[in-house]
């Protein structure tokens, strides 16, 4: 299941974070990072998925 979340995180980073932790602080941080730059959003999403 984590592989699917990582693939979704590469395509749409907030979706991967949402599937992992729901709507919370990490979700909103990831949306902000994705808006500021796509790559930081991907890195944050993969980090959240790998950490949990």
N, C-alpha and C positions, 0 to 999 in steps of 0.2 A: 504494500500500500504506500510506503514511503517513496518508492520509485515513481508512482503516478503523481504524488504530490510534488516531487522535485521537477518532473516534466511540466506540470501545470505552473510551477513557480517560474520556470524559464519563459513560458509563453505569457503568463499573466501573474506577476508576483503577488499581488494582494489576494488573489484567489487561493494560492497555495497556503498563505499564512492564515486565511480565514478557515480553510479546511482543517488546519492543525490546531489553532487556538481559539477560533471564533472571533467575534467582534470585541476587541479589547485594545489595550495600549499598543501591543505589537502590530495589530492590524492597521491602526491609524499611523503609526510610525512608518510602516511599510508603504502606505499610500503616499505619504509625504516624500519618502525617499524615491519612490517610483516617479513622482511628478518632477522631482529635482533632477533625476537622471535614471534612466532605465537600468543601468548596470548596478548601481547601489541598491535598488529595489530587489534585484535578483539575488545579490549577495546576502542581503538581510533575510530574504525568504528562505534560501537554502540553509543559512545558519540556524534559523528558528526550527526548521524541519529536522536538521541533523542533530540539534541539541536535545530535542525531546524524543 
